[in-house]
Amino acid sequence: PHCFISLSRWVAAARAYLEAGHTFLGSCMQTGDIERMAVQGLDNTRRALEEQDAHYNAALDKLEDEDQRARYFHFRKQRTEIQWQLIYSVDLDDLAARLDTSALDKVLPNLVYGSITCEDCEELTPHHFGHLIPLGQAGLDYMMFQANSTG
């Protein structure tokens, strides 16, 4: 969205510059003289275009940086065993009530890299998932907040 705003502002500045140039040339051809005010007006619109050009290029650079980061992302192949004692050490009600991000920080690596497929299916109960899923959702919510706050 920021890039599109920058582009529309650049287009408006470019049009203003072209119109100012057209007016300047028309005035020079009509009078046979170069007026100082007309040159200053043209110069001001040129500076405005250069400023918008810089904003637009900065927005493009930001998009390119985001594209580069996405290009090098890959999912980790190795997974670890879920440490249920660590998972259950987080009180879900307390986590929500106090927004205890330090508790999330402790279990986040286990949530992200723990492998549920390595667990014995016969030992997993709804109680396991009843704790794991809300904790995972809280972890994702926290990670999304961190990603949005750092840009």
C-alpha positions in Angstrom: 0.0 0.0 0.0 2.8 2.5 0.9 4.4 1.9 -2.5 1.1 2.6 -4.4 0.7 5.9 -2.4 4.3 6.8 -3.3 3.6 6.0 -6.9 0.5 8.1 -7.1 2.3 11.0 -5.5 5.2 10.6 -7.9 2.8 10.6 -10.9 1.1 13.8 -9.6 4.5 15.5 -9.1 5.7 14.3 -12.6 2.5 15.7 -14.2 3.0 19.0 -12.3 6.6 19.2 -13.5 5.6 18.5 -17.1 2.8 21.0 -17.0 5.2 23.6 -15.5 7.7 22.9 -18.3 5.0 23.2 -20.9 3.9 26.5 -19.4 7.5 27.7 -19.2 8.2 26.8 -22.8 5.0 28.4 -24.0 5.8 31.6 -22.2 9.3 31.7 -23.5 8.1 31.2 -27.1 5.3 33.7 -26.7 7.4 36.5 -25.2 10.8 35.6 -26.6 12.2 36.1 -23.1 13.0 33.9 -20.1 11.2 35.1 -16.9 12.9 34.6 -13.6 9.6 33.7 -11.9 8.8 31.0 -14.5 12.3 29.5 -14.0 11.8 29.4 -10.2 8.4 27.8 -10.6 9.8 25.1 -12.9 12.7 24.6 -10.5 10.3 24.2 -7.5 8.3 21.5 -9.4 11.5 19.7 -10.3 12.5 19.6 -6.6 9.1 18.3 -5.7 9.4 15.6 -8.3 12.9 14.6 -7.0 11.5 14.4 -3.5 8.7 12.2 -4.6 11.1 10.1 -6.6 13.2 9.6 -3.5 10.1 8.5 -1.5 9.0 6.1 -4.3 12.5 4.6 -4.5 12.6 4.1 -0.8 9.3 2.3 -0.9 10.6 0.1 -3.7 13.8 -0.6 -1.7 11.7 -1.7 1.2 9.6 -4.1 -0.9 12.8 -5.5 -2.4 14.3 -6.1 1.1 11.1 -7.9 2.2 11.3 -10.0 -1.0 14.9 -10.9 -0.2 14.1 -12.0 3.3 11.2 -14.1 2.1 13.4 -15.7 -0.6 15.9 -17.1 2.0 13.3 -18.5 4.4 13.0 -22.2 4.7 11.4 -24.6 7.1 13.6 -26.5 9.5 13.8 -30.2 8.8 14.9 -31.4 12.2 12.3 -31.5 14.9 12.6 -32.1 18.6 10.6 -34.1 21.0 7.9 -32.1 22.7 8.8 -31.3 26.3 5.3 -31.8 27.9 6.5 -30.7 31.3 7.6 -27.4 29.9 4.4 -27.0 27.9 2.3 -27.7 31.0 4.3 -25.3 33.1 2.5 -22.4 31.4 -0.8 -21.6 33.1 -3.1 -20.6 30.2 -5.5 -18.5 32.4 -2.5 -16.7 33.9 -0.9 -16.2 30.5 -4.1 -14.5 29.2 -4.7 -12.5 32.3 -1.2 -11.2 32.8 -0.1 -11.2 29.2 2.9 -13.2 30.4 5.2 -13.0 27.3 8.2 -14.3 29.3 6.3 -17.6 29.7 5.7 -17.7 26.0 9.4 -17.0 25.3 10.3 -20.0 27.4 8.1 -22.4 25.5 8.1 -20.9 22.0 11.1 -22.9 20.7 9.4 -26.1 21.9 6.1 -25.1 20.3 7.8 -24.2 17.0 10.2 -27.1 16.7 8.5 -29.8 18.7 7.2 -32.6 16.5 3.7 -33.9 17.4 4.1 -36.7 14.8 6.9 -38.2 16.9 4.6 -38.6 19.9 2.9 -41.9 20.7 -0.6 -41.5 19.4 -2.1 -43.8 22.0 -0.7 -41.6 24.8 -2.0 -38.3 23.4 -5.3 -37.3 24.9 -7.7 -34.4 24.3 -6.1 -32.8 27.4 -2.8 -32.6 25.6 -4.3 -30.8 22.6 -6.5 -28.7 24.9 -3.3 -27.2 26.3 -1.1 -27.3 23.2 -3.5 -25.6 20.8 -4.3 -22.5 22.9 -0.7 -22.2 23.8 0.3 -22.5 20.1 -2.3 -19.8 19.2 -1.0 -17.5 21.8 2.5 -18.1 20.5 1.5 -17.3 17.0 -0.4 -14.2 18.1 2.7 -13.0 20.0 5.0 -13.7 17.0 2.6 -11.8 14.7 2.7 -8.9 17.1 6.5 -9.0 17.1 6.7 -9.2 13.3 4.3 -6.2 12.9 6.1 -4.1 15.5 9.5 -4.5 14.0 8.3 -3.9 10.4 
